[in-house]
Amino acid sequence: MTGEQLKAWQARRDYTYDTAAKALGMGRTTYYDYLKKPELPRWLALACAADEAGIEPIGGNQQD
């Protein structure tokens, strides 16, 4: 996954920077930094796929 693909995921989900960051469990600044990267970690691609599939996080460290 690239930053451009992350941006496309955000657009498909009709998320703002804030709602996208919250959906992925990170801060807005961190999310914005990922948008500029040519290659993103696999876990981030999986998190986006899970979000699109409607899969909720299982327990653990979630941002509210």
Helices and strands as residue ranges (DSSP letters): H 3-13, H 17-24, H 28-35, H 42-53
